[in-house]
Amino acid sequence: MYRITKDRRFYMMIVRVNEAEKKEMLEGVFRENLAWGEKNHLVKFTILKNSEIPQHSHQNEQTGYLLRGRLLLAVDGREYIMTPGDSWSIPSNTSHGAKALEEVEIIEAFSPPREDYLKSR
């Protein structure tokens, strides 16, 4: 990981493919903090088949892109079957959760950064 500074201030970050630490945050749910700055945070999730992220909400806006697999995404009481190439954006403080219908890989961006994910990396 490279944290590049300019005039002694954070300027940019580069994280190489093998440098992101994979952490099991829930049973069958793994996350990798890919890169983050002052206002955004990029995360890769791998969710094993039939594993779930329970309904929750947070202050962070969350935008995602499904790389592979099928995902049941529940947002504000409605359910959506997501397939590779589908994307979404969930406003802050909106209830949401997910279940992997098969093993999935997701890239998600959070704004502001998920401090709880960064503290437990």
PALUM-511304 format. One line per field, with one value per residue: x, y, z of N, C-alpha, C in turn; residue in three letters; residue number from 1; chain. Coordinates in pm, whole numbers. Layout:
N
n_X: [X  ...]
n_Y: [Y  ...]
n_Z: [Z  ...]
ca_X: [X  ...]
ca_Y: [Y  ...]
ca_Z: [Z  ...]
c_X: [X  ...]
c_Y: [Y  ...]
c_Z: [Z  ...]
resn: [ALA  ...]
resi: [NUM  ...]
chain: [A  ...]
END
This chain:
121
n_X: [85  53  74  54  190  147  285  296  41  -223  -246  -293  -380  -251  -328  -207  -301  -257  -232  -455  -620  -811  -1099  -1308  -1617  -1874  -2030  -1934  -1916  -1698  -1469  -1270  -1076  -1021  -934  -917  -1015  -1049  -1322  -1443  -1470  -1360  -1462  -1428  -1645  -1686  -1919  -2030  -2232  -2570  -2510  -2568  -2620  -2748  -3044  -2977  -2870  -2688  -2494  -2366  -2370  -2418  -2291  -2305  -2167  -2224  -2005  -1990  -2205  -2530  -2749  -2967  -3103  -3220  -3394  -3525  -3761  -3825  -3746  -3483  -3353  -3029  -2797  -2485  -2318  -2520  -2606  -2631  -2752  -2767  -2930  -2810  -2878  -3079  -3264  -3127  -3020  -2876  -2866  -2670  -2740  -2592  -2235  -2095  -1927  -1866  -1822  -1811  -1878  -1843  -1964  -1960  -1630  -1635  -1575  -1582  -1512  -1253  -1121  -1119  -951]
n_Y: [-117  217  535  838  1155  1509  1813  1752  1659  1418  1275  1078  724  402  69  -244  -549  -783  -679  -599  -680  -962  -996  -1177  -1069  -1134  -1456  -1628  -1395  -1180  -910  -666  -389  -173  86  422  757  1097  1141  918  556  249  -84  -438  -709  -1051  -1296  -1593  -1862  -1861  -1715  -1431  -1078  -910  -701  -358  -20  281  584  624  677  430  266  15  -256  -552  -806  -1086  -1377  -1426  -1216  -1148  -856  -651  -362  -111  -260  -375  -626  -729  -911  -938  -948  -1034  -738  -566  -272  -50  211  316  529  722  615  429  134  -183  -502  -824  -1137  -1401  -1573  -1738  -1786  -1463  -1170  -839  -495  -209  133  370  666  906  757  423  423  229  -4  59  87  -171  -312]
n_Z: [0  -83  46  -67  -26  -50  -9  263  317  289  -26  -229  -268  -327  -365  -401  -571  -412  -159  -13  277  351  539  754  823  898  936  655  507  359  359  186  229  -17  -112  20  95  200  161  45  7  -98  -129  -143  -148  -72  -74  52  -82  26  253  466  498  756  788  815  886  809  835  597  248  0  -274  -516  -720  -888  -942  -985  -961  -797  -622  -356  -286  -37  18  210  264  17  -226  -446  -716  -800  -1067  -1237  -1333  -1263  -1075  -788  -571  -247  -32  252  588  526  550  480  344  256  72  -42  -327  -473  -466  -440  -573  -497  -561  -368  -294  -40  114  359  426  568  882  1082  944  871  1114  1209  1045]
ca_X: [0  126  2  137  157  187  290  270  -101  -261  -274  -357  -346  -247  -325  -183  -399  -230  -212  -580  -642  -947  -1143  -1444  -1689  -1986  -2008  -1948  -1911  -1561  -1450  -1134  -1069  -935  -871  -1003  -964  -1122  -1467  -1498  -1408  -1389  -1455  -1469  -1708  -1709  -2021  -2053  -2371  -2665  -2470  -2652  -2591  -2879  -3093  -2908  -2858  -2573  -2491  -2292  -2430  -2353  -2313  -2243  -2163  -2210  -1909  -2028  -2302  -2664  -2765  -3097  -3079  -3342  -3378  -3647  -3876  -3842  -3640  -3438  -3255  -2922  -2714  -2360  -2330  -2618  -2551  -2730  -2708  -2856  -2909  -2772  -2983  -3184  -3252  -3092  -2952  -2854  -2839  -2605  -2810  -2474  -2121  -2091  -1824  -1926  -1741  -1898  -1819  -1913  -1931  -1817  -1570  -1683  -1472  -1582  -1434  -1111  -1066  -1105  -876]
ca_Y: [0  343  658  943  1286  1628  1922  1690  1623  1299  1310  964  592  291  -60  -351  -657  -877  -608  -579  -789  -1018  -1015  -1230  -977  -1216  -1590  -1638  -1261  -1132  -776  -617  -244  -155  220  521  893  1177  1144  794  432  141  -212  -557  -810  -1186  -1355  -1733  -1899  -1867  -1628  -1312  -955  -875  -564  -259  110  358  720  626  641  305  237  -114  -318  -696  -862  -1223  -1442  -1371  -1159  -1095  -728  -599  -221  -44  -348  -432  -719  -724  -1011  -872  -1038  -966  -615  -477  -178  12  318  318  653  709  587  348  -6  -273  -627  -904  -1280  -1455  -1688  -1818  -1704  -1335  -1069  -706  -376  -104  260  434  806  911  626  344  426  101  -100  98  63  -316  -375]
ca_Z: [0  -90  80  -125  30  -124  89  393  330  214  -165  -295  -215  -422  -297  -498  -564  -303  -33  61  372  350  677  767  912  943  885  510  446  366  301  165  209  -134  -105  83  106  298  138  -8  55  -191  -58  -217  -65  -122  13  16  -109  138  364  469  572  810  769  896  821  855  782  471  120  -43  -415  -543  -853  -873  -1037  -1021  -874  -787  -489  -317  -219  25  52  253  256  -117  -261  -584  -754  -873  -1147  -1273  -1411  -1200  -976  -701  -481  -131  44  393  687  466  590  370  376  136  82  -162  -383  -507  -422  -512  -551  -510  -531  -317  -252  72  139  388  451  682  986  1154  864  872  1249  1234  936]
c_X: [90  34  93  92  209  178  248  123  -126  -302  -345  -310  -346  -238  -311  -274  -377  -215  -339  -606  -788  -986  -1286  -1518  -1815  -1960  -2036  -1945  -1772  -1551  -1302  -1144  -971  -861  -971  -933  -1044  -1273  -1526  -1413  -1453  -1362  -1497  -1527  -1713  -1806  -2049  -2201  -2449  -2623  -2546  -2585  -2726  -2915  -3020  -2914  -2737  -2575  -2432  -2382  -2350  -2391  -2237  -2255  -2137  -2120  -1948  -2125  -2439  -2688  -2910  -3070  -3212  -3316  -3515  -3772  -3903  -3722  -3612  -3338  -3153  -2837  -2588  -2382  -2433  -2549  -2665  -2666  -2812  -2828  -2869  -2897  -3103  -3160  -3226  -3020  -2940  -2836  -2779  -2682  -2710  -2356  -2113  -1964  -1886  -1819  -1839  -1817  -1907  -1869  -2020  -1762  -1630  -1572  -1466  -1505  -1285  -1046  -1040  -1028  -750]
c_Y: [123  457  771  1077  1396  1743  1873  1658  1497  1341  1197  834  493  164  -166  -470  -752  -811  -590  -701  -832  -1051  -1069  -1145  -1041  -1355  -1593  -1505  -1204  -995  -746  -466  -220  -22  315  655  967  1162  1015  674  321  7  -324  -656  -942  -1249  -1497  -1762  -1919  -1785  -1496  -1196  -909  -729  -471  -124  182  494  729  597  523  276  110  -160  -466  -751  -1002  -1277  -1376  -1333  -1115  -971  -677  -456  -163  -129  -408  -520  -716  -837  -941  -978  -963  -848  -519  -388  -114  126  330  445  625  684  510  202  -93  -396  -708  -1051  -1326  -1579  -1788  -1732  -1578  -1258  -935  -602  -268  17  319  579  855  770  556  335  294  -5  -68  71  -85  -386  -441]
c_Z: [0  -51  37  -70  -60  -26  228  419  247  73  -238  -233  -330  -339  -406  -469  -446  -167  49  148  367  493  677  870  970  886  734  436  469  302  288  145  96  -131  -40  88  211  283  83  31  -39  -123  -152  -117  -142  -23  -36  0  21  259  352  542  625  782  866  823  881  786  642  352  66  -188  -450  -686  -833  -983  -1083  -918  -881  -642  -471  -233  -167  71  87  233  119  -149  -411  -607  -844  -944  -1191  -1369  -1355  -1097  -898  -623  -371  -52  189  478  630  503  467  423  248  171  -50  -208  -442  -464  -507  -479  -586  -485  -484  -274  -142  83  253  412  573  785  1062  1078  870  1007  1272  1124  985]
resn: [MET  TYR  ARG  ILE  THR  LYS  ASP  ARG  ARG  PHE  TYR  MET  MET  ILE  VAL  ARG  VAL  ASN  GLU  ALA  GLU  LYS  LYS  GLU  MET  LEU  GLU  GLY  VAL  PHE  ARG  GLU  ASN  LEU  ALA  TRP  GLY  GLU  LYS  ASN  HIS  LEU  VAL  LYS  PHE  THR  ILE  LEU  LYS  ASN  SER  GLU  ILE  PRO  GLN  HIS  SER  HIS  GLN  ASN  GLU  GLN  THR  GLY  TYR  LEU  LEU  ARG  GLY  ARG  LEU  LEU  LEU  ALA  VAL  ASP  GLY  ARG  GLU  TYR  ILE  MET  THR  PRO  GLY  ASP  SER  TRP  SER  ILE  PRO  SER  ASN  THR  SER  HIS  GLY  ALA  LYS  ALA  LEU  GLU  GLU  VAL  GLU  ILE  ILE  GLU  ALA  PHE  SER  PRO  PRO  ARG  GLU  ASP  TYR  LEU  LYS  SER  ARG]
resi: [1  2  3  4  5  6  7  8  9  10  11  12  13  14  15  16  17  18  19  20  21  22  23  24  25  26  27  28  29  30  31  32  33  34  35  36  37  38  39  40  41  42  43  44  45  46  47  48  49  50  51  52  53  54  55  56  57  58  59  60  61  62  63  64  65  66  67  68  69  70  71  72  73  74  75  76  77  78  79  80  81  82  83  84  85  86  87  88  89  90  91  92  93  94  95  96  97  98  99  100  101  102  103  104  105  106  107  108  109  110  111  112  113  114  115  116  117  118  119  120  121]
chain: [A  A  A  A  A  A  A  A  A  A  A  A  A  A  A  A  A  A  A  A  A  A  A  A  A  A  A  A  A  A  A  A  A  A  A  A  A  A  A  A  A  A  A  A  A  A  A  A  A  A  A  A  A  A  A  A  A  A  A  A  A  A  A  A  A  A  A  A  A  A  A  A  A  A  A  A  A  A  A  A  A  A  A  A  A  A  A  A  A  A  A  A  A  A  A  A  A  A  A  A  A  A  A  A  A  A  A  A  A  A  A  A  A  A  A  A  A  A  A  A  A]
END
